[in-house]
Amino acid sequence: MQKSDQVSLYFLDALEKIRFFVNISDRHMKEEFTKYTETDIETDETTYWDRYQYRNDLSMHFKKTFPQYQKQSHLLMLVSFFEDYLNQLCHSIHFEQDLNITVKDLSGSGIERAKNYLKKVVNIQIPTNTNCWKKIIEARDIRNIVAHNAGYLDKKSHQKHFQIVKRNSHLDSEEFARVHLNIKQEFLLEVISAMENVVNAIWKNTK
C-alpha cells in the first residue's frame, strides 16, 4: 500500500497525464473532422468506406455530437479518479495510524464522505473554502447530469445545475426537444487545475 504522502504525489503525476490525454483527444477529434471533410469518395473510396462506412452526413456529428460525447466521458473519468484518490488517501491513513474507523463507516458516499473522514476523523485540513474546491464540487454535480441523465437537463429538477452552467462561461445549454448540456474543453482543463491545487494543499498537510 502506498504511503499517504505518496498517494497525493502519484495522483498529481496522473493528473498531468490526464491533462495531456484531454488535450490530445481534442486535437485528434479536430483532425478527424478535417480528414472527413477533405476525403472525396470519388478519389479515395477505400478510406471513405473503411473510416466512415460511406456516411456523408457526419459533419454535424463531428462538430457537436462527437465532441460532447468525448468531453462528457472525460468529465466522468476526472471526477471518478478524484474520488478514488480521496478514498485511497483515507485507506492509507487508516492503515498507517491504525485507526478504528474506516471511511466506509461514515454515512454518505463519494467525495463528501472522504472529505468528512479526512477532516473529522484524521484532522487533516482540506481546502474546502476555496474556489478550487468549489470548482471540483460543481464538476461533480455536472458529472451527475452526465452519469444519470445522459447530459440532459430538466428545467424543474435541475435548477442547481442550471445555476452552475449560468455561472461558468465554459458550460452552456441549448434546447431542442430536450435541454442539452454542453461542456467546453476549457472546463475540463479548469477542473484538472483545480484538482492539482487541492491535492497539492492536501499533500502539504500530510507530509
Residue, then its C-alpha position, 0 to 999 in steps of 0.5 A: m500500500q502506498k504511503s499517504d504522502q505518496v498517494s497525493l504525489y502519484f495522483l498529481d503525476a496522473l493528473e498531468k497525464i490526464r491533462f495531456f490525454v484531454n488535450i490530445s483527444d481534442r486535437h485528434m477529434k479536430e483532425e478527424f473532422t478535417k480528414y472527413t471533410e477533405t476525403d472525396i469518395e470519388t478519389d479515395e473510396t477505400t478510406y471513405w468506406d473503411r473510416y466512415q462506412y460511406r456516411n456523408d452526413l457526419s459533419m454535424h456529428f463531428k462538430k457537436t455530437f462527437p465532441q460532447y460525447q468525448k468531453q462528457s466521458h472525460l468529465l466522468m473519468l476526472v471526477s471518478f479518479f478524484e474520488d478514488y484518490l480521496n478514498q485511497l488517501c483515507h485507506s492509507i491513513h487508516f492503515e498507517q495510524d491504525l485507526n478504528i474507523t474506516v471511511k466506509d463507516l461514515s454515512g454518505s458516499g463519494i467525495e463528501r464522505a472522504k472529505n468528512y473522514l479526512k477532516k473529522v476523523v484524521n484532522i487533516q485540513i482540506p481546502t474546502n473554502t476555496n474556489c478550487w474546491k468549489k470548482i471540483i464540487e460543481a464538476r461533480d454535480i455536472r458529472n451527475i447530469v452526465a452519469h444519470n441523465a445522459g447530459y440532459l437537463d430538466k428545467k424543474s429538477h435541475q435548477k442547481h445545475f442550471q445555476i452552475v452552467k449560468r455561472n461558468s462561461h465554459l458550460d452552456s445549454e441549448e434546447f431542442a426537444r430536450v435541454h442539452l448540456n454542453i461542456k467546453q474543453e476549457f472546463l475540463l482543463e479548469v477542473i484538472s487545475a483545480m484538482e492539482n491545487v487541492v491535492n497539492a494543499i492536501w499533500k502539504n498537510t500530510k507530509 
